[in-house]
Each structure stands twice: as structure tokens, then as C-alpha cells.
Amino acid sequence: MIDDQKLSSIITFIGKPVLIGLFVAAVLLGIFPELRSHINDNNSTESMDLRPDNVAAGWSGPVSYASAVSRAAPSVVSIYTLTVAKTAQQSPSKDPMFDRLYNRQKPRSQSSLGSGVIMQADGFILTNHHVINGADRILVMLYDGREASAMLVGSDPDTDLAVLKINTDQLYPISVGEPSQARIGDVVLAIGNPLGVGQTVTQGIVSATHRNGLGLNVFENFIQTDADINPGNSGGALIDTYGNLLGINTATLNQSGTSGIGFAIPADAAEKVLKDIIQYGRVIRGWLGLSATYLSSRQTKQLNLPFSKGFLITAVAANGPSQLAGIELDDIVIGFDGSAITDPQSNMSQIADMKPGETIKLGVFRQGKNFEIDAVAGTRPTD
């Protein structure tokens, strides 16, 4: 039997190092808290996943968009164009014979590149108008490396969109999302062929929606993003994190010192252009046959007018929808279908989105009086 004195000595001999070790460990964890997270990570991250209950519990960690890219990438193509420009050399002599010799045209080839999105399995592709404008030949390279000559079905410079057609099988049309539901801060991915290096994916967020008034297109309703959009990306896809198409990448703000400001045409607007061009060969838009000057809130206040914003009518097309409805010069339109004027781009798009034959109620201010006029939309001329 060990007497009490020896047992006490043994406990003292063992206990002091243990207590000192525990104290040192506590001090180290206090100074280096990452040691604690490292220990926890070894026990928890292997079993943690992105189930909704885990996300709701506040879990955060690395996220991959590989599934979204693998879903959308086969629908994005590279577009190569060839334009043959002819230039005439100036004759060194006034002799007609020399004129005939020197006026022979010498062809000069110019090539450019861009991107496109397969919208239908039968070969219809959306891209930008400026990508294929004036091209003599258009070549499409698919995700799997196949090449196909493309035919221009139609183009819409007002939105900077164009529709191409290729006759190839085993195509993968992109899934179209809901750009109207996109929120500022949503993660987006841009897929295209920047600078001809091959298909490339860049990441960003939605920086703004309904962006207009930039002077890039006649009709503007852009999704703004900070995902890198470089030359060659034009016509490519802006997708959400599920691989759905949100927009057609179209432009960047090319000003000195700017970066991270790119624009995409919303997918729903692009689909309307696609369907109209396939069906009619051009985009069908509503038209009222008038020209107007926008009056801002500041201007109407200075003029002491009893409304906030309006359009001062400066011209009315003869026998056009507005003249037939009774609109006159110097009238001020102060509302569309019971809604107040917002801004020139939005209201112009509102009219353009009308189908020819539809009626719109115009709120009019004339010589101090307000009244309403029903106007029947016509078809917007191509010029």
C-alpha cells in the first residue's frame, strides 16, 4: 500500500506539468486563434455542404460556378468575319487610258471577331449588329471545335442585335433566364471569346439594371455589370449562377481610366428581336409619328407649368397616328396610359413596344387645359 505522503508526492509530480501544459495551450489559443479554426475545420468542413439548412445556418466557404458554366458554355460560339474592302488608286495622269488602268479596284481584306449565343436548336444565333456589320463572310466556331458558315437572317441596329443561321446538327440552345428578376449584387458570369484567345469566363455582379441614356443604342435598357467584357466578348452570354441567359454582352464604357463597366441587352428584349427577325425579317415596333423635346422637372418649374415632366411636340408626321388622333404642334404630352412621364428612353421604349394597331391614351396639356387623346399606333419606319 502506498501511504498518503507518497501518493501526494506522485500527484504533485504529475499534476504540475499537466497544469502548466494546459495553461500554455490556453495562452497559445488566445494569441493564435487560427489554431482553433484549423482544428475545427479538420472536423467539420469535410462533411459540410451547400444544403439550404447549412446555408441558412450561416455557413460560408468556397463556391464553384463550374456547373453553371458547363451548362451554358456549349451554347456560346465564336464568330469570325471577313470584309473585302475595295479601294481605288488615284491616276497619276489625266489621260483616260491611265484612268482605266488605275481605277481598277484592289480588294483589301479586313477580319474581326466576336461571340454569339445559340438560341434555337435549328441553328438560330444571336450576336451584336456591330460584330457582323458589313461582313462578306461569317464563320461560326462551336464549343466542340466544329466550324460552320453562317447566313445573316436580319439585323437591328437600334438595339445592336443581329440574327444568324447555321445548318448544323447537335446544337445546344441556351436556357433563357428572367432578367427582370435580376437584382443589384447578383453574381453573373460573362462567356465569350475576348481578343481571340478562345472561350473565356469572367465573373462579376449586377451593378445596375434598366441603364439607359448612354447614347450607345437607340433603345437602351441595359444590365450593367463589372464582369470583364473585352473586344471579342461582344455578342456573348451574360449568365446567372445557374447557367441561364440574362443578357447579350454588347459594350463597355470606353473612357480613359474606366474599368468594370460593361453592358448587356436583357435576354427578354433580345428574344423579341430574334422572333421578329425570324418572322418578319425585321423588328416590328409601334410608332406615333411625332417629334418632341423633353421637358425636365427643372424646366417645367421654371416655366411655371402645372406638371413635373413632359414632351413638347415639335413636329407631327402628315397623316401619321398622332395627327390623325388630333395632336398639334406645341402640345405637351404629360402622360401615357394614365402614367406620368418618366424619362425619354423609357417612354420611347414604351411606344416602341406597342403592337401596330394598339391604342394608347395620351395625356395632353394645351393652352392651359388638360385632356386625353386616344392614338392608334402605327408601324415604326425602318429609317
Backbone hydrogen bonds in HBPLUS format (Angstrom, degrees):
<---DONOR---> <-ACCEPTOR-->    atom                        ^
c    i                          cat <-CA-CA->   ^        H-A-AA   ^      H-
h    n   atom  resd res      DA  || num        DHA   H-A  angle D-A-AA Bond
n    s   type  num  typ     dist DA aas  dist angle  dist       angle   num
A0007-LEU N   A0003-ASP O   3.10 MM   4  6.38 165.2  2.12 156.5 161.0     1
A0008-SER N   A0004-ASP O   2.98 MM   4  6.08 153.4  2.06 143.3 150.3     2
A0009-SER N   A0005-GLN O   3.10 MM   4  6.33 146.2  2.22 138.5 147.4     3
A0009-SER N   A0006-LYS O   3.09 MM   3  5.03 117.4  2.50  92.2 107.6     4
A0010-ILE N   A0006-LYS O   2.97 MM   4  6.31 153.4  2.04 151.5 158.3     5
A0011-ILE N   A0007-LEU O   3.06 MM   4  6.27 167.0  2.07 151.7 154.6     6
A0012-THR N   A0008-SER O   3.03 MM   4  6.15 157.3  2.08 142.3 148.9     7
A0013-PHE N   A0009-SER O   2.91 MM   4  6.10 151.5  1.99 143.7 151.6     8
A0014-ILE N   A0010-ILE O   2.99 MM   4  6.26 156.7  2.04 154.1 159.2     9
A0015-GLY N   A0011-ILE O   2.76 MM   4  5.64 161.1  1.79 150.4 157.1    10
A0016-LYS N   A0012-THR O   3.36 MM   4  6.09 165.3  2.38 139.7 141.9    11
A0019-LEU N   A0015-GLY O   2.90 MM   4  6.08 166.8  1.92 160.0 163.2    12
A0020-ILE N   A0016-LYS O   2.91 MM   4  6.11 157.5  1.96 151.5 158.3    13
A0021-GLY N   A0017-PRO O   2.82 MM   4  5.99 156.4  1.88 147.0 153.5    14
A0022-LEU N   A0018-VAL O   2.90 MM   4  6.17 161.0  1.94 152.9 157.6    15
A0023-PHE N   A0019-LEU O   2.97 MM   4  6.14 153.2  2.04 142.8 150.5    16
A0024-VAL N   A0020-ILE O   2.90 MM   4  6.16 161.3  1.93 152.1 156.8    17
A0025-ALA N   A0021-GLY O   2.91 MM   4  6.12 160.4  1.95 149.8 155.4    18
A0026-ALA N   A0022-LEU O   2.99 MM   4  6.18 158.2  2.04 145.1 150.8    19
A0027-VAL N   A0023-PHE O   2.99 MM   4  6.28 155.3  2.06 148.3 155.1    20
A0028-LEU N   A0024-VAL O   2.95 MM   4  6.22 160.5  1.99 152.7 157.4    21
A0029-LEU N   A0025-ALA O   2.97 MM   4  6.20 160.7  2.01 153.3 158.0    22
A0030-GLY N   A0026-ALA O   3.04 MM   4  6.21 143.2  2.18 139.1 149.2    23
A0031-ILE N   A0027-VAL O   2.98 MM   4  6.28 145.6  2.10 146.1 155.6    24
A0032-PHE N   A0028-LEU O   2.72 MM   4  5.75 163.8  1.75 154.4 159.6    25
A0035-LEU N   A0032-PHE O   3.12 MM   3  5.93 160.0  2.17 120.4 125.4    26
A0036-ARG N   A0033-PRO O   2.92 MM   3  5.37 132.2  2.15 108.1 119.9    27
A0037-SER N   A0033-PRO O   3.39 MM   4  6.91 151.9  2.48 145.9 152.6    28
A0038-HIS N   A0034-GLU O   2.87 MM   4  6.04 148.9  1.97 144.2 153.1    29
A0039-ILE N   A0035-LEU O   3.13 MM   4  6.33 153.6  2.21 140.7 146.6    30
A0040-ASN N   A0036-ARG O   3.02 MM   4  6.33 159.3  2.06 146.8 152.8    31
A0041-ASP N   A0037-SER O   2.76 MM   4  5.91 152.0  1.84 145.1 152.9    32
A0042-ASN N   A0038-HIS O   3.21 MM   4  6.43 155.7  2.28 144.2 148.8    33
A0043-ASN N   A0040-ASN O   3.05 MM   3  5.29 133.5  2.28 100.1 112.9    34
A0044-SER N   A0040-ASN O   2.99 MM   4  6.15 132.6  2.22 145.8 159.7    35
A0044-SER N   A0041-ASP O   3.20 MM   3  5.18 131.9  2.44  94.7 107.3    36
A0045-THR N   A0041-ASP O   3.10 MM   4  5.32 155.9  2.16 132.8 140.3    37
A0047-SER N   A0044-SER O   3.22 MM   3  5.77 137.1  2.41 111.6 121.2    38
A0048-MET N   A0044-SER O   3.17 MM   4  6.25 125.0  2.49 142.0 156.9    39
A0054-ASN N   A0051-ARG O   2.88 MM   3  5.34 127.2  2.16 112.2 126.1    40
A0055-VAL N   A0051-ARG O   3.03 MM   4  6.38 159.7  2.07 155.9 162.5    41
A0056-ALA N   A0052-PRO O   2.83 MM   4  5.96 162.6  1.86 149.8 154.9    42
A0057-ALA N   A0053-ASP O   3.13 MM   4  6.18 131.6  2.38 127.0 138.6    43
A0057-ALA N   A0054-ASN O   3.07 MM   3  4.99 127.3  2.36  91.5 105.8    44
A0059-TRP N   A0054-ASN O   3.28 MM   5  5.86 162.8  2.31 152.4 149.8    45
A0058-GLY N   A0055-VAL O   2.96 MM   3  5.38 161.2  2.00 112.4 117.3    46
A0069-VAL N   A0065-TYR O   3.05 MM   4  6.34 163.5  2.08 156.6 161.3    47
A0070-SER N   A0066-ALA O   2.86 MM   4  5.99 165.1  1.88 152.8 157.1    48
A0071-ARG N   A0067-SER O   3.08 MM   4  6.18 138.3  2.26 138.1 148.6    49
A0072-ALA N   A0068-ALA O   3.09 MM   4  6.33 151.8  2.17 146.4 153.3    50
A0073-ALA N   A0069-VAL O   2.73 MM   4  5.47 165.7  1.75 158.1 161.9    51
A0075-SER N   A0072-ALA O   2.90 MM   3  5.59 156.2  1.96 125.1 133.0    52
A0076-VAL N   A0073-ALA O   3.06 MM   3  5.39 166.9  2.08 116.7 121.0    53
A0118-ILE N   A0075-SER O   2.76 MM  43  5.07 171.3  1.76 158.5 161.3    54
A0077-VAL N   A0116-GLY O   2.89 MM  39  5.10 162.6  1.92 134.0 139.9    55
A0116-GLY N   A0077-VAL O   2.95 MM  39  5.10 143.8  2.09 140.4 140.1    56
A0078-SER N   A0141-MET O   3.03 MM  63  5.10 166.8  2.05 150.6 152.3    57
A0141-MET N   A0078-SER O   2.82 MM  63  5.10 167.7  1.84 152.2 156.1    58
A0079-ILE N   A0114-GLY O   2.88 MM  35  4.98 175.0  1.89 127.8 126.9    59
A0114-GLY N   A0079-ILE O   2.82 MM  35  4.98 142.7  1.95 146.3 151.4    60
A0080-TYR N   A0139-LEU O   2.81 MM  59  5.08 169.9  1.82 156.8 160.3    61
A0139-LEU N   A0080-TYR O   2.75 MM  59  5.08 171.1  1.76 162.4 165.0    62
A0081-THR N   A0112-SER O   2.96 MM  31  5.37 170.0  1.97 149.6 151.5    63
A0112-SER N   A0081-THR O   3.18 MM  31  5.37 149.7  2.28 132.2 137.9    64
A0082-LEU N   A0137-ARG O   2.92 MM  55  5.11 152.3  2.00 145.5 148.3    65
A0136-ASP N   A0082-LEU O   2.82 MM  54  5.79 149.4  1.92 139.9 149.5    66
A0137-ARG N   A0082-LEU O   3.04 MM  55  5.11 147.0  2.15 145.5 150.8    67
A0083-THR N   A0110-GLN O   2.71 MM  27  5.05 166.9  1.73 159.1 163.5    68
A0110-GLN N   A0083-THR O   2.71 MM  27  5.05 148.1  1.81 148.2 158.9    69
A0085-ALA N   A0108-ARG O   2.69 MM  23  5.04 161.6  1.72 158.1 151.9    70
A0108-ARG N   A0085-ALA O   2.63 MM  23  5.04 140.1  1.78 149.6 163.2    71
A0106-LYS N   A0087-THR O   3.36 MM  19  5.79 172.3  2.36 149.8 151.1    72
A0098-PHE N   A0095-ASP O   2.99 MM   3  5.41 120.6  2.35 109.8 123.4    73
A0099-ASP N   A0095-ASP O   3.10 MM   4  6.47 153.2  2.17 149.5 157.8    74
A0100-ARG N   A0096-PRO O   3.00 MM   4  6.31 156.3  2.06 151.5 155.6    75
A0101-LEU N   A0097-MET O   3.18 MM   4  6.48 151.3  2.26 142.8 150.5    76
A0102-TYR N   A0098-PHE O   2.89 MM   4  6.08 169.1  1.91 160.3 162.1    77
A0103-ASN N   A0099-ASP O   2.91 MM   4  5.79 135.5  2.11 145.7 155.4    78
A0115-SER N   A0234-SER O   2.83 MM 119  5.71 153.8  1.90 170.5 162.6    79
A0117-VAL N   A0126-LEU O   2.88 MM   9  5.29 153.9  1.95 148.8 157.5    80
A0126-LEU N   A0117-VAL O   2.95 MM   9  5.29 160.3  1.98 151.0 151.1    81
A0174-ILE N   A0118-ILE O   2.97 MM  56  6.19 159.9  2.01 164.3 160.6    82
A0119-MET N   A0124-PHE O   2.94 MM   5  5.83 161.2  1.97 154.1 160.3    83
A0123-GLY N   A0120-GLN O   3.12 MM   3  5.79 155.4  2.18 120.8 121.6    84
A0166-ILE N   A0123-GLY O   3.02 MM  43  4.92 151.1  2.11 126.1 134.9    85
A0125-ILE N   A0164-LEU O   2.86 MM  39  4.97 162.3  1.89 138.4 141.7    86
A0164-LEU N   A0125-ILE O   2.81 MM  39  4.97 164.4  1.83 147.4 152.9    87
A0127-THR N   A0162-ALA O   3.02 MM  35  5.36 154.6  2.08 151.8 154.7    88
A0162-ALA N   A0127-THR O   2.89 MM  35  5.36 148.5  1.99 143.8 140.4    89
A0131-VAL N   A0128-ASN O   3.17 MM   3  5.30 144.5  2.30  99.6 109.8    90
A0133-ASN N   A0129-HIS O   2.94 MM   4  5.74 121.7  2.29 150.8 167.3    91
A0135-ALA N   A0132-ILE O   3.06 MM   3  5.38 166.9  2.08 134.7 133.1    92
A0150-ALA N   A0138-ILE O   2.92 MM  12  5.37 168.3  1.94 149.3 148.6    93
A0140-VAL N   A0148-ALA O   2.81 MM   8  5.24 172.1  1.82 159.3 161.9    94
A0148-ALA N   A0140-VAL O   2.86 MM   8  5.24 145.9  1.98 149.0 158.4    95
A0142-LEU N   A0146-ARG O   2.77 MM   4  5.25 162.5  1.80 158.5 163.6    96
A0145-GLY N   A0142-LEU O   3.00 MM   3  5.32 162.5  2.03 114.4 117.8    97
A0151-MET N   A0165-LYS O   2.94 MM  14  5.19 164.0  1.97 145.2 149.9    98
A0165-LYS N   A0151-MET O   2.87 MM  14  5.19 138.9  2.04 142.3 154.6    99
A0153-VAL N   A0163-VAL O   2.88 MM  10  5.48 154.7  1.95 147.2 153.9   100
A0163-VAL N   A0154-GLY O   2.88 MM   9  5.49 169.6  1.89 166.1 166.7   101
A0156-ASP N   A0161-LEU O   2.76 MM   5  5.31 166.1  1.77 172.4 167.5   102
A0159-THR N   A0156-ASP O   3.20 MM   3  5.88 151.1  2.28 118.8 125.0   103
A0160-ASP N   A0156-ASP O   2.96 MM   4  5.86 120.8  2.32 139.7 155.3   104
A0161-LEU N   A0156-ASP O   3.19 MM   5  5.31 162.7  2.22 137.8 138.6   105
A0218-VAL N   A0158-ASP O   3.15 MM  60  4.85 126.4  2.45 122.6 136.7   106
A0219-PHE N   A0158-ASP O   3.15 MM  61  5.99 172.6  2.16 150.0 149.0   107
A0245-LEU N   A0175-SER O   2.70 MM  70  6.08 163.7  1.72 154.7 159.3   108
A0177-GLY N   A0245-LEU O   2.85 MM  68  5.15 160.1  1.89 132.6 137.6   109
A0181-GLN N   A0178-GLU O   2.93 MM   3  5.59 156.8  1.99 119.1 126.2   110
A0182-ALA N   A0179-PRO O   3.08 MM   3  5.14 161.6  2.12 105.3 111.1   111
A0186-ASP N   A0183-ARG O   3.00 MM   3  5.62 165.0  2.02 140.3 140.6   112
A0185-GLY N   A0206-VAL O   2.89 MM  21  5.24 152.8  1.97 138.1 146.9   113
A0206-VAL N   A0186-ASP O   2.78 MM  20  5.38 140.1  1.94 145.8 158.9   114
A0188-VAL N   A0204-GLY O   2.91 MM  16  5.42 165.6  1.93 130.3 134.3   115
A0204-GLY N   A0188-VAL O   2.94 MM  16  5.42 153.1  2.01 162.9 160.2   116
A0189-LEU N   A0239-ILE O   2.98 MM  50  5.30 158.8  2.03 146.2 152.0   117
A0239-ILE N   A0189-LEU O   2.83 MM  50  5.30 164.7  1.85 158.3 160.6   118
A0190-ALA N   A0202-THR O   2.85 MM  12  5.22 158.6  1.89 147.9 155.1   119
A0202-THR N   A0190-ALA O   2.96 MM  12  5.22 154.5  2.02 143.9 152.3   120
A0191-ILE N   A0237-ALA O   2.84 MM  46  5.29 164.1  1.87 157.2 162.6   121
A0237-ALA N   A0191-ILE O   3.09 MM  46  5.29 134.3  2.31 150.1 155.7   122
A0192-GLY N   A0200-THR O   3.16 MM   8  5.60 155.8  2.23 150.2 157.6   123
A0200-THR N   A0192-GLY O   2.74 MM   8  5.60 154.4  1.80 162.0 170.7   124
A0196-GLY N   A0193-ASN O   3.46 MM   3  5.50 167.7  2.48 117.2 115.3   125
A0197-VAL N   A0194-PRO O   3.14 MM   3  6.19 176.6  2.14 134.2 134.2   126
A0195-LEU N   A0231-PRO O   2.61 MM  36  5.65 161.5  1.64 154.3 161.0   127
A0207-SER N   A0224-GLN O   2.68 MM  17  5.22 149.2  1.77 133.7 140.9   128
A0208-ALA N   A0224-GLN O   3.33 MM  16  4.90 151.3  2.42 124.9 121.5   129
A0224-GLN N   A0208-ALA O   2.84 MM  16  4.90 161.7  1.88 138.4 143.5   130
A0211-ARG N   A0222-PHE O   2.97 MM  11  4.80 164.5  1.99 141.9 138.1   131
A0222-PHE N   A0211-ARG O   2.86 MM  11  4.80 141.5  2.01 152.5 140.5   132
A0223-ILE N   A0264-ALA O   2.86 MM  41  5.12 163.4  1.89 150.6 156.2   133
A0264-ALA N   A0223-ILE O   2.90 MM  41  5.12 143.4  2.04 139.1 150.7   134
A0225-THR N   A0262-GLY O   2.93 MM  37  5.22 158.3  1.98 135.7 141.4   135
A0262-GLY N   A0225-THR O   2.86 MM  37  5.22 160.5  1.90 163.4 167.3   136
A0233-ASN N   A0230-ASN O   2.79 MM   3  5.50 163.7  1.82 149.9 153.9   137
A0236-GLY N   A0233-ASN O   2.85 MM   3  5.46 154.5  1.92 149.1 150.2   138
A0235-GLY N   A0249-ASN O   2.72 MM  14  5.34 172.3  1.73 158.0 156.7   139
A0249-ASN N   A0236-GLY O   2.96 MM  13  5.36 149.5  2.05 135.8 142.6   140
A0238-LEU N   A0247-GLY O   2.86 MM   9  5.03 151.8  1.94 155.1 150.4   141
A0246-LEU N   A0238-LEU O   2.72 MM   8  5.54 168.2  1.73 160.9 162.4   142
A0247-GLY N   A0238-LEU O   3.17 MM   9  5.03 148.4  2.28 139.4 140.4   143
A0240-ASP N   A0244-ASN O   2.95 MM   4  5.51 147.6  2.06 146.2 156.1   144
A0243-GLY N   A0240-ASP O   3.10 MM   3  5.49 168.4  2.11 115.9 118.8   145
A0267-ALA N   A0246-LEU O   2.87 MM  21  5.20 147.9  1.97 131.3 126.2   146
A0248-ILE N   A0265-ILE O   2.85 MM  17  5.05 149.7  1.95 137.4 143.9   147
A0265-ILE N   A0248-ILE O   2.89 MM  17  5.05 158.3  1.94 137.5 134.5   148
A0250-THR N   A0263-PHE O   2.95 MM  13  5.96 173.0  1.96 158.0 155.7   149
A0251-ALA N   A0263-PHE O   3.46 MM  12  5.36 165.6  2.48 136.4 137.8   150
A0263-PHE N   A0251-ALA O   2.83 MM  12  5.36 153.1  1.91 163.4 159.8   151
A0253-LEU N   A0261-ILE O   3.09 MM   8  5.85 154.2  2.16 163.1 164.7   152
A0255-GLN N   A0253-LEU O   2.97 MM   2  5.87 126.6  2.26 110.8  95.1   153
A0258-THR N   A0255-GLN O   3.10 MM   3  5.63 160.4  2.14 139.9 137.9   154
A0270-ALA N   A0266-PRO O   3.04 MM   4  6.33 156.5  2.10 150.9 158.4   155
A0271-GLU N   A0267-ALA O   2.87 MM   4  6.06 147.8  1.97 145.3 153.5   156
A0272-LYS N   A0268-ASP O   3.25 MM   4  6.51 148.5  2.35 139.3 146.2   157
A0273-VAL N   A0269-ALA O   3.26 MM   4  6.60 158.6  2.31 146.9 151.7   158
A0274-LEU N   A0270-ALA O   2.96 MM   4  6.21 158.1  2.01 147.3 153.8   159
A0275-LYS N   A0271-GLU O   2.92 MM   4  6.16 167.6  1.94 154.8 156.3   160
A0276-ASP N   A0272-LYS O   2.97 MM   4  6.11 166.2  1.99 152.5 156.5   161
A0277-ILE N   A0273-VAL O   2.99 MM   4  6.06 166.0  2.01 152.1 156.1   162
A0278-ILE N   A0274-LEU O   3.02 MM   4  6.19 161.0  2.06 151.0 156.5   163
A0279-GLN N   A0275-LYS O   2.96 MM   4  6.08 157.3  2.02 146.1 152.5   164
A0280-TYR N   A0276-ASP O   2.62 MM   4  5.53 167.1  1.63 155.7 160.6   165
A0281-GLY N   A0277-ILE O   2.84 MM   4  4.19 134.3  2.05 109.9 120.6   166
A0380-ARG N   A0285-ARG O   2.84 MM  95  5.38 170.2  1.85 148.1 149.2   167
A0286-GLY N   A0352-ALA O   3.00 MM  66  4.39 157.5  2.05 110.7 114.4   168
A0287-TRP N   A0378-GLY O   2.99 MM  91  4.94 120.8  2.35 126.8 127.9   169
A0378-GLY N   A0287-TRP O   2.82 MM  91  4.94 173.1  1.83 154.1 152.1   170
A0322-SER N   A0288-LEU O   2.92 MM  34  5.44 134.7  2.13 153.8 154.1   171
A0317-ALA N   A0289-GLY O   2.92 MM  28  5.08 169.9  1.93 137.9 140.9   172
A0291-SER N   A0315-ALA O   2.86 MM  24  4.94 158.5  1.91 139.7 140.3   173
A0314-THR N   A0291-SER O   2.85 MM  23  5.54 161.4  1.88 135.7 141.7   174
A0315-ALA N   A0291-SER O   3.34 MM  24  4.94 148.5  2.45 132.5 126.2   175
A0293-THR N   A0312-LEU O   2.84 MM  19  5.07 154.2  1.91 139.4 145.9   176
A0312-LEU N   A0293-THR O   2.85 MM  19  5.07 160.7  1.88 154.5 149.5   177
A0295-LEU N   A0310-GLY O   2.79 MM  15  5.15 168.4  1.80 159.3 155.9   178
A0310-GLY N   A0295-LEU O   3.22 MM  15  5.15 154.1  2.29 137.9 141.8   179
A0300-THR N   A0296-SER O   2.98 MM   4  6.27 167.0  2.00 159.2 162.1   180
A0301-LYS N   A0297-SER O   3.04 MM   4  6.11 148.5  2.14 140.9 149.4   181
A0302-GLN N   A0298-ARG O   3.02 MM   4  6.25 155.1  2.08 143.8 150.3   182
A0303-LEU N   A0299-GLN O   2.96 MM   4  6.23 147.8  2.07 147.2 156.1   183
A0305-LEU N   A0300-THR O   2.90 MM   5  5.24 176.4  1.91 158.3 159.2   184
A0304-ASN N   A0301-LYS O   3.05 MM   3  4.89 153.8  2.12  98.7 106.5   185
A0311-PHE N   A0333-VAL O   2.92 MM  22  5.07 148.0  2.03 137.3 147.7   186
A0333-VAL N   A0311-PHE O   2.88 MM  22  5.07 152.5  1.96 148.0 145.2   187
A0313-ILE N   A0331-ASP O   2.88 MM  18  5.49 175.2  1.88 169.1 170.7   188
A0330-ASP N   A0313-ILE O   3.05 MM  17  5.13 167.6  2.06 144.3 143.7   189
A0320-GLY N   A0317-ALA O   3.00 MM   3  5.05 155.2  2.07 127.7 123.5   190
A0324-LEU N   A0320-GLY O   3.00 MM   4  6.16 167.0  2.01 162.6 166.7   191
A0325-ALA N   A0321-PRO O   3.05 MM   4  6.14 132.9  2.28 133.7 145.6   192
A0325-ALA N   A0322-SER O   3.11 MM   3  5.01 127.2  2.40  91.4 105.7   193
A0326-GLY N   A0322-SER O   3.06 MM   4  6.33 120.4  2.43 138.8 153.6   194
A0327-ILE N   A0322-SER O   2.97 MM   5  5.32 164.7  1.99 151.3 146.9   195
A0326-GLY N   A0323-GLN O   3.09 MM   3  5.13 144.9  2.21  98.6 109.0   196
A0331-ASP N   A0328-GLU O   3.17 MM   3  5.70 154.5  2.23 131.8 132.5   197
A0332-ILE N   A0365-PHE O   3.09 MM  33  5.08 153.0  2.17 143.2 150.1   198
A0365-PHE N   A0332-ILE O   2.77 MM  33  5.08 152.2  1.84 145.4 155.0   199
A0334-ILE N   A0363-GLY O   2.73 MM  29  5.24 156.6  1.78 139.8 147.4   200
A0363-GLY N   A0335-GLY O   2.91 MM  28  4.49 170.8  1.91 124.8 127.5   201
A0336-PHE N   A0339-SER O   2.90 MM   3  5.31 149.5  2.00 151.3 157.0   202
A0339-SER N   A0336-PHE O   2.99 MM   3  5.31 166.7  2.01 117.5 121.1   203
A0337-ASP N   A0361-LYS O   2.69 MM  24  4.66 159.9  1.73 151.1 154.8   204
A0347-ASN N   A0343-ASP O   3.05 MM   4  6.18 171.6  2.06 166.4 168.9   205
A0348-MET N   A0344-PRO O   2.88 MM   4  5.89 153.5  1.95 147.9 155.7   206
A0349-SER N   A0345-GLN O   2.95 MM   4  6.11 155.6  2.01 146.3 152.9   207
A0350-GLN N   A0346-SER O   2.91 MM   4  6.14 142.3  2.06 138.5 149.6   208
A0351-ILE N   A0347-ASN O   3.11 MM   4  6.39 151.3  2.20 143.1 148.6   209
A0352-ALA N   A0348-MET O   2.97 MM   4  6.21 162.7  2.00 146.9 152.3   210
A0353-ASP N   A0349-SER O   2.88 MM   4  5.96 142.9  2.02 145.2 153.7   211
A0354-MET N   A0351-ILE O   3.05 MM   3  5.43 156.7  2.11 109.1 116.5   212
A0358-GLU N   A0355-LYS O   2.91 MM   3  5.65 159.8  1.96 151.6 152.9   213
A0357-GLY N   A0377-ALA O   2.84 MM  20  5.31 159.1  1.89 136.2 142.4   214
A0377-ALA N   A0358-GLU O   2.83 MM  19  5.59 161.4  1.86 173.7 170.5   215
A0360-ILE N   A0375-ALA O   2.84 MM  15  5.40 162.8  1.87 157.4 162.4   216
A0375-ALA N   A0360-ILE O   2.89 MM  15  5.40 173.0  1.90 161.4 161.9   217
A0362-LEU N   A0373-ILE O   2.76 MM  11  5.16 172.6  1.76 162.1 159.7   218
A0373-ILE N   A0362-LEU O   2.89 MM  11  5.16 153.5  1.96 143.4 152.3   219
A0364-VAL N   A0371-PHE O   2.77 MM   7  5.42 174.9  1.77 176.9 175.0   220
A0371-PHE N   A0364-VAL O   2.94 MM   7  5.42 153.4  2.01 151.8 159.2   221
A0366-ARG N   A0369-LYS O   2.85 MM   3  5.34 161.3  1.88 155.6 159.1   222
A0369-LYS N   A0366-ARG O   3.01 MM   3  5.34 159.0  2.06 113.5 120.3   223
